[in-house]
Amino acid sequence: MELAEAVKTQALQLGFAAVGITTAEPLESVHIDRFLRWLEEGGADGLEYMKQHTEKRFAPAQLLQGAQSVICVAAHYKPAEIPISPGCAQIARFVLYEDYHRFLKERLRKLACFIESRLPKGTFWRYKICVDSVPLAERALAARAGLGFIGKNHMLIHPVLGCQLLLGELITTLPLPPDRPAAADGCGSCTRCIEACPAAALRPDGLFQTNRCISFLTQYAHDAAQLQTGRWLFGCDECLLACPYEQKSPPCRTSPPGFTPERAALRPADILQWDSNDFERFFKNSCVERIGLKKLQQNAAACLKFSDKPTGNTR
């Protein structure tokens, strides 16, 4: 079996739902131009790391000398329907699992070990594992690798799996045949995600107003006056759930580790009474662990204050 096909088969066996290969050549200028415009309009305010390493972000070969290929993978995390009781806070569905940085990196390391086992003895090659925290335009790369298209909600949308996807990359010096890019625009005239955003963070002209986004506010805003988040305790899935592709997609076949549905049944008033032990019991090894108890309680207070008020979408 050709190495590229063997790699794809192994990636699926490791629990990834989709895999594709692209070159390590710089990304197309349309992605760079959109990103620079977003920076100029203050889109990265509050996300200082997004203002750094702009050249590397769109050129995988700058992250690994001699890179020739990028293996792009996606883990599907859509759970079966989870009923939410009245009075409970809403939480982004990816938070129902273990921190994705950990298990995606572990799976990519196993994929790299598999590649090593398939190479002739003595073959010199190098690789770099990338998961979110590395400055890389991973959605654009995944689209070029054929995993889907970038929708108006700014998420990668797989035509079958929808947009509840976690992305990772293995940049390598191995020359692997690239897959065909996905269609550039699968949204057509649909604007359901724009209409569904409760904070009007998705602009009709295609730009994203980060400082209005509820997901951003629940993770990075430290001024309580900014937190008009409705019932969202951490993250926000409104623009994902409104997508027709997402509504037609099946639940994930291979669930990411650490599934904890109890996180979807938390009441904001109870969280305000938590101590550090309560916080660790519910959110240890999750993405929420990073923001800490104090920030989570600030979010819980906002949930109680603004759950019955509009969050700012004036369209």
Buried (B, 14 or more C-beta within 10 A) or exposed (E): EEBBEBBBEBBBEBBBBBBBBBBBBBBBEEBBEBBEEBBEBEBBEBEEEBEEBBEBBBBBBBBBEEBBBBBBBBBBBBBEEEEEEEBBBBBBBBBBBBBBBEBBBBBBEBBBEBBEEEEEEEEEBEBBBBBBEBBBBBBBBBBBBBBBBBBBBBBBBBBEBBBBBBBBBBBBBBEBEBBEBBEEEBBEEBBBBBBBBBBBBBBEEEBBBBBBBBBBBBBBBEEEEBBBBBBBBBBBBBBBBBBBBBEEBEEBEBBBBBEBEEBBBBBBEEBBEBEEEEBEEBBEBBBBBEBEBEBBBBBBBBBBBBBEEEBBBEE
